[in-house]
Amino acid sequence: MIKLPRFRLAHLPTAIEPMQRLSAHLGGPKLFVKRDDQTGLALGGNKTRKLEFLLAEAQSHGAETLITAGAAQSNHCRQTAAAAARAGMRCILVLTGDPVEHEFSGNLLLDDILGAELVWTAGRSRDDALRETFDAAWEEGRRPYLIPYGGSNPTGAYGYVWAMQELMTQVDVGVMGGRPPDRVVFASSSGGTQAGLVAGRRIFGYQGQVLGISVDERAHVLQNRVASLAEETLAAINEAGHFDPVDILVSDAYLGGGYGVMGEREREAIQLFAQTEGLLLDPVYTGRAAAGLVDMIQKGDISREETVLFWHTGGTPAVFAGEYQELLGGRA
Ligand SMILES: *Cc1c(COP(=O)(O)O)cnc(C)c1O
């Protein structure tokens, strides 16, 4: 395996903690949480692991400006803005929508504090807006470097290959009773996290399941994306391997009202984790994944004999976004 250059950003390894009160509340299984919400960069999250390698790649190309795209409450954009600041680069964020539609709160407020320049798609497609922004920066001599949506290319996904190695090392030194979990469960969207984990699973010999709860995509779409990205990720580090989309475990049973639309299910999961474990989830990703996990336990799709690791991918700043205040607050 080739090792890719790395720009250190994250506090690693992230902790694995038991969720005893939540396990008891649900009547088993044995639940643990991996705290990638605490990766340490500007309130943390899963994108920080990807950005360690994306940033190193940008530097090797002599980049001076990072450009990426996302939703107004994108955690990926916030962490990219922070990474750019750490590396002494500028950052341009192409955000979907129009500024008048969004309150300046949560991740959006942090993007501004972190010094990112904000460009709104304002009627254009995301790809058009990105291309126009990139071309303009190029022509101005700003040495732009494009980081893909969600940081999900082979270089970004490589961060989660190492995250799997980190998990196996933690098990080796006795975390979770020295036994790997029967499955890891997490929110999956642009697919880089899951692709890295399944590629890492193969390299480091993890026997359990890697189950992504889809946030916004039908299962077959995400399975195809993850399978090809996992394959490209292995190829990028000189490892051969094929992934069949049907072997990629994805549930699309919890798409709810679509991307970024918080419903009752997410609200209940956020309150349950907060009130049993003091853990803060988010309205878009981890709240949805946690709701799926709880539902699968209650339905018996996940047996009470299992050990399950909930991989907390971050997103907590969105709790403070204006659009979620009404549903989240005021109802104890
Ligand atoms: C981006 C994100 C995800 C999804 O990760 P992907 O690699 O895009 O699938 C999950 N949770 C949070 C909090 C995120 O910000």
The ligand as an ORCA input file, in Angstrom:
! r2SCAN-3c Opt
* xyz 0 1
  C     -20.644     14.857      5.387
  C     -21.249     14.232      6.590
  C     -21.658     12.882      6.596
  C     -21.609     12.025      5.383
  O     -20.309     11.626      5.024
  P     -20.033     11.246      3.505
  O     -18.598     10.881      3.491
  O     -20.362     12.467      2.706
  O     -20.923     10.119      3.134
  C     -22.155     12.348      7.758
  N     -22.277     13.098      8.870
  C     -21.904     14.400      8.905
  C     -22.119     15.148     10.156
  C     -21.381     15.013      7.769
  O     -21.032     16.302      7.814
*
